[in-house]
Amino acid sequence: MNALKIDKAIFYAEAKDYIFLTLGLLVYAASWTVFLLPYEIVTGGVTGMSAIIYYATGFKIENSYLIINLTLLVVALKILGFKFMVKTIYAIVALYFMLKFAQELMPVDGSGHFVKILGEGQEFMSLIVGCCLTGTGLAIVFLNNSSTGGTDIIAACVNKYYDISLGQVLMLVDIMVIGSCLLFPQFGTYVERIHKMVFGYCTMFIECFMLDYVMNMRRQSVQFMIYSREHERIARAITRETDRGLTILDGHGWYTGEDIKVICLLARRNESQTIFRLIKMIDPRAFVSQSSVIGVFGEGFDNIKVKTKKRYQIPEDVLDDESAPRS
């Protein structure tokens, strides 16, 4: 019975990941096609690389996107393993069809170009709106344990063998992709190419800002300090409803001179409403303090991602000291 429950939980978790992954890809494809493509705005990554090829040669974006990603997948499959790549493969194939159909649905003007939704001369405004939406779409994808492939694959491969962060690799590749605008005379004079490159770097920073903002907002954690004589009932209810562990501290009221138990709880910000509801149902007179925390690391939260190097290792004489605290 327990095994069946675990299997169902895994199935629902995977189904949720794929549903939100698809939603994130839809937001990304729609905003890219509606706001960035008509104004010929370049971005980083494989999508940006495909866009540059399209602007310069007319070769369809979705075709370039698929060819480049398939090449990267073949190279990376041996390095990263098939299990890691399953959702990425789904994202690549799904985004290919979404980009294809989004362009077919876009209205065109008399000259055969995509209609500029915000009007002529609104390149920068379209850039801001488009990148805010594409950054949000990418954040939804990353929050559901996947990626859109492309430069993410390159970054993962490099990070596996070298002590270089994913962000550093992605930033370097995006700078090179956007900077390649200078090599294509089809983009106009040298000044016009520099103008397009600067716009491209603006897209990179706005998109990265939105990506970090949405992901950090989703991952924000809070700390509760709950003072109540019904601490046992509140603790049981919170543990049952949120599956969060908590700690009971001993407190002493200076004004009343009485001892009291204090519940210390760390949770995600989006769980706050549930916790407040449980407290109010059990003890409406409870005293509750809620504060934001910079980060929470451990089971149920984020992993500690710092690398331990030899020069940071604990000396052996400290480990051999019997009086030293043990983990």
C-alpha positions as CSV (number, residue, x, y, z in Angstrom):
1,M,0.0,0.0,0.0
2,N,2.8,2.4,0.9
3,A,4.6,1.6,-2.3
4,L,1.4,2.4,-4.3
5,K,1.1,5.7,-2.5
6,I,4.7,6.5,-3.3
7,D,4.2,5.6,-7.0
8,K,1.1,7.8,-7.2
9,A,3.0,10.7,-5.6
10,I,5.8,10.4,-8.1
11,F,3.3,10.2,-11.0
12,Y,1.5,13.3,-9.9
13,A,4.8,15.2,-9.3
14,E,6.0,14.3,-12.8
15,A,2.6,15.2,-14.4
16,K,2.7,18.5,-12.6
17,D,6.2,19.2,-13.9
18,Y,5.2,18.5,-17.5
19,I,2.0,20.6,-17.3
20,F,3.9,23.6,-15.9
21,L,6.8,23.0,-18.3
22,T,4.4,23.1,-21.2
23,L,2.9,26.3,-19.8
24,G,6.3,27.9,-19.5
25,L,7.2,27.0,-23.1
26,L,3.9,28.4,-24.3
27,V,4.6,31.7,-22.6
28,Y,8.1,31.8,-24.0
29,A,7.2,30.9,-27.6
30,A,4.2,33.3,-27.7
31,S,6.0,36.3,-26.3
32,W,9.1,35.7,-28.4
33,T,7.0,35.5,-31.6
34,V,4.7,38.4,-30.8
35,F,7.1,41.0,-29.3
36,L,10.7,40.1,-30.4
37,L,10.5,38.5,-33.8
38,P,8.6,41.3,-35.7
39,Y,11.1,43.9,-34.6
40,E,14.1,41.7,-35.4
41,I,15.4,41.8,-31.9
42,V,18.2,39.3,-31.1
43,T,18.6,37.4,-27.9
44,G,21.1,34.9,-26.5
45,G,21.0,31.2,-26.5
46,V,20.1,28.8,-29.3
47,T,16.9,30.7,-29.9
48,G,18.8,33.9,-30.4
49,M,21.3,32.1,-32.7
50,S,18.4,30.8,-34.8
51,A,16.9,34.3,-34.9
52,I,20.2,35.7,-36.2
53,I,20.3,33.0,-38.9
54,Y,16.7,33.8,-39.8
55,Y,17.2,37.6,-40.1
56,A,20.4,37.1,-42.2
57,T,19.3,34.2,-44.5
58,G,15.5,33.7,-44.1
59,F,16.1,30.1,-42.9
60,K,13.2,29.3,-40.5
61,I,13.9,29.8,-36.8
62,E,12.3,26.5,-35.7
63,N,14.4,24.5,-38.1
64,S,17.7,26.1,-37.0
65,Y,16.6,25.7,-33.4
66,L,15.9,22.0,-33.8
67,I,19.1,21.2,-35.8
68,I,21.4,23.0,-33.3
69,N,19.8,21.4,-30.3
70,L,19.8,17.9,-31.8
71,T,23.5,18.3,-32.5
72,L,24.1,19.4,-28.9
73,L,22.0,16.5,-27.6
74,V,24.0,13.9,-29.5
75,V,27.2,15.4,-28.1
76,A,25.9,15.7,-24.5
77,L,24.0,12.4,-24.3
78,K,27.1,10.5,-23.3
79,I,28.3,13.1,-20.9
80,L,25.0,13.9,-19.0
81,G,23.1,10.6,-19.4
82,F,19.7,9.9,-20.8
83,K,17.7,10.3,-17.6
84,F,18.9,13.9,-17.2
85,M,18.0,14.7,-20.8
86,V,14.4,13.3,-21.0
87,K,12.6,16.6,-20.0
88,T,15.1,18.6,-22.0
89,I,14.3,16.6,-25.1
90,Y,10.6,17.0,-24.5
91,A,11.1,20.8,-24.1
92,I,13.1,21.1,-27.3
93,V,10.6,19.2,-29.4
94,A,7.6,21.0,-27.8
95,L,9.2,24.4,-28.3
96,Y,10.0,23.6,-32.0
97,F,6.3,23.0,-32.7
98,M,5.2,26.0,-30.6
99,L,7.5,28.4,-32.5
100,K,6.3,26.9,-35.8
101,F,2.6,27.3,-35.0
102,A,3.0,30.7,-33.3
103,Q,4.6,32.1,-36.5
104,E,1.7,30.6,-38.6
105,L,-0.8,32.3,-36.4
106,M,0.9,35.7,-36.5
107,P,-0.7,38.3,-38.9
108,V,1.4,39.7,-41.7
109,D,1.3,43.1,-43.4
110,G,1.2,43.8,-47.1
111,S,4.9,43.3,-47.6
112,G,4.8,39.8,-46.0
113,H,6.4,40.9,-42.7
114,F,5.0,40.1,-39.3
115,V,2.7,42.8,-37.9
116,K,4.4,44.9,-35.2
117,I,1.9,44.7,-32.4
118,L,3.1,47.9,-30.6
119,G,3.5,49.9,-33.8
120,E,6.4,51.3,-35.6
121,G,9.3,52.7,-33.7
122,Q,8.5,50.8,-30.5
123,E,11.5,48.4,-30.6
124,F,12.6,49.1,-27.0
125,M,9.2,48.9,-25.5
126,S,8.6,45.7,-27.3
127,L,12.0,44.4,-26.1
128,I,11.0,45.2,-22.4
129,V,7.6,43.5,-22.7
130,G,8.9,40.5,-24.6
131,C,11.9,39.8,-22.4
132,C,9.8,40.2,-19.2
133,L,7.5,37.4,-20.6
134,T,10.3,35.2,-22.0
135,G,12.2,35.5,-18.7
136,T,9.0,34.5,-16.8
137,G,8.5,31.5,-19.2
138,L,12.1,30.3,-18.7
139,A,11.7,30.6,-14.9
140,I,8.6,28.4,-15.0
141,V,10.5,25.8,-17.0
142,F,13.5,25.8,-14.7
143,L,11.3,25.7,-11.6
144,N,9.8,22.5,-12.9
145,N,13.1,20.6,-13.2
146,S,13.8,21.2,-16.9
147,S,15.5,23.5,-19.4
148,T,15.0,24.6,-23.0
149,G,18.2,22.9,-24.1
150,G,20.7,24.8,-26.2
151,T,23.3,26.7,-24.2
152,D,22.0,25.1,-21.0
153,I,23.4,21.8,-22.3
154,I,26.7,23.4,-23.1
155,A,26.8,24.9,-19.6
156,A,26.0,21.6,-17.9
157,C,28.8,19.8,-19.9
158,V,31.4,22.4,-19.0
159,N,30.3,22.5,-15.4
160,K,30.7,18.8,-15.1
161,Y,34.4,18.9,-15.8
162,Y,35.5,22.4,-14.9
163,D,35.0,24.6,-11.8
164,I,33.0,27.2,-13.8
165,S,29.4,28.1,-12.8
166,L,26.5,27.6,-15.1
167,G,25.8,31.3,-15.0
168,Q,29.3,32.2,-16.1
169,V,29.1,29.8,-19.1
170,L,25.7,31.0,-20.2
171,M,26.7,34.6,-19.9
172,L,29.8,34.0,-22.0
173,V,27.9,32.1,-24.7
174,D,25.1,34.7,-24.9
175,I,27.7,37.5,-25.2
176,M,29.3,35.7,-28.2
177,V,25.9,34.9,-29.8
178,I,24.7,38.4,-29.6
179,G,28.0,39.9,-30.6
180,S,27.9,37.8,-33.8
181,C,25.5,40.4,-35.2
182,L,28.5,42.5,-36.2
183,L,29.6,39.8,-38.7
184,F,26.4,40.0,-40.8
185,P,26.2,42.8,-43.4
186,Q,22.5,41.9,-43.9
187,F,21.8,43.9,-40.7
188,G,22.9,47.1,-42.3
189,T,25.7,49.5,-41.7
190,Y,28.3,49.0,-39.0
191,V,26.5,51.5,-36.8
192,E,23.1,49.7,-37.3
193,R,24.8,46.4,-36.4
194,I,26.2,47.9,-33.2
195,H,22.7,49.3,-32.4
196,K,21.2,45.7,-32.8
197,M,24.0,44.3,-30.7
198,V,23.3,46.7,-27.8
199,F,19.6,45.9,-28.0
200,G,20.6,42.2,-27.8
201,Y,22.5,42.8,-24.6
202,C,19.5,44.7,-23.2
203,T,17.4,41.6,-23.8
204,M,19.9,39.4,-22.1
205,F,20.0,41.5,-18.9
206,I,16.2,42.0,-18.7
207,E,15.5,38.4,-19.4
208,C,18.1,37.2,-16.8
209,F,16.6,39.7,-14.2
210,M,13.1,38.4,-14.7
211,L,14.3,34.8,-14.6
212,D,16.1,35.4,-11.3
213,Y,13.2,37.5,-9.9
214,V,10.5,34.9,-10.6
215,M,12.7,32.0,-9.4
216,N,13.7,33.8,-6.2
217,M,10.1,34.9,-5.5
218,R,9.0,31.2,-5.8
219,R,11.8,30.1,-3.5
220,Q,11.4,32.7,-0.8
221,S,11.3,31.3,2.7
222,V,9.9,32.7,5.9
223,Q,10.4,31.9,9.6
224,F,7.5,31.7,12.0
225,M,7.7,32.1,15.8
226,I,4.4,31.0,17.3
227,Y,3.6,31.6,21.0
228,S,0.5,29.6,22.1
229,R,-0.8,27.5,24.9
230,E,-2.2,25.2,22.2
231,H,1.3,24.6,20.8
232,E,0.8,20.8,20.6
233,R,-2.4,21.0,18.5
234,I,-0.9,23.7,16.3
235,A,2.3,21.7,15.8
236,R,0.4,18.5,14.8
237,A,-1.9,20.4,12.4
238,I,1.0,22.2,10.7
239,T,3.0,19.0,10.4
240,R,0.0,17.1,8.9
241,E,-1.1,19.8,6.5
242,T,2.2,21.1,5.2
243,D,4.6,18.2,5.8
244,R,7.0,20.6,7.4
245,G,9.2,19.8,10.4
246,L,9.3,22.3,13.3
247,T,11.1,22.9,16.6
248,I,9.5,23.5,20.0
249,L,11.5,26.0,22.1
250,D,11.2,26.8,25.8
251,G,10.2,30.4,26.5
252,H,9.6,32.5,29.6
253,G,7.2,35.5,29.6
254,W,8.9,38.3,31.4
255,Y,5.7,40.3,32.0
256,T,3.5,37.3,33.1
257,G,6.4,35.4,34.7
258,E,5.0,32.2,33.2
259,D,6.7,29.5,31.1
260,I,5.5,29.0,27.5
261,K,6.4,26.8,24.5
262,V,7.4,28.5,21.3
263,I,7.0,26.9,17.8
264,C,9.9,27.7,15.5
265,L,9.0,26.9,11.9
266,L,10.7,27.5,8.5
267,A,8.5,27.3,5.4
268,R,8.1,28.6,1.9
269,R,6.3,32.0,1.5
270,N,3.5,30.5,-0.5
271,E,2.7,28.2,2.5
272,S,2.1,31.2,4.8
273,Q,-1.6,31.4,4.2
274,T,-2.2,27.8,5.1
275,I,-0.1,28.1,8.3
276,F,-2.0,31.3,9.4
277,R,-5.3,29.6,8.7
278,L,-4.4,26.6,10.9
279,I,-3.2,28.8,13.7
280,K,-6.4,30.9,13.6
281,M,-8.6,27.9,13.6
282,I,-6.9,26.4,16.7
283,D,-5.9,29.4,18.7
284,P,-7.1,32.8,17.5
285,R,-5.3,34.5,20.4
286,A,-1.9,33.1,19.5
287,F,1.0,35.5,19.2
288,V,2.7,35.0,15.8
289,S,5.9,36.5,14.4
290,Q,6.7,36.1,10.7
291,S,10.0,37.2,9.2
292,S,11.7,36.8,5.8
293,V,15.0,34.8,5.7
294,I,17.8,35.2,3.1
295,G,18.1,31.5,2.5
296,V,17.1,28.1,3.9
297,F,19.2,25.1,3.0
298,G,18.6,21.5,3.8
299,E,15.9,18.8,3.4
300,G,12.7,20.3,1.9
301,F,14.5,23.5,0.8
302,D,17.5,24.4,-1.3
303,N,20.7,22.4,-1.5
304,I,24.0,23.9,-0.3
305,K,25.9,24.4,-3.5
306,V,29.3,25.7,-2.4
307,K,32.3,23.5,-3.4
308,T,34.6,22.2,-0.7
309,K,38.3,22.5,-1.6
310,K,41.3,21.1,0.1
311,R,42.4,24.4,1.6
312,Y,39.0,24.6,3.3
313,Q,39.0,21.2,4.9
314,I,38.9,20.8,8.6
315,P,42.4,20.0,10.1
316,E,42.8,16.4,11.2
317,D,43.9,17.5,14.7
318,V,40.5,19.2,15.1
319,L,38.6,16.1,14.0
320,D,40.6,13.9,16.4
321,D,39.8,16.2,19.3
322,E,37.2,14.3,21.4
323,S,35.9,17.6,22.8
324,A,35.1,18.9,19.3
325,P,31.4,18.7,18.3
326,R,30.4,15.9,15.9
327,S,27.9,16.3,13.1
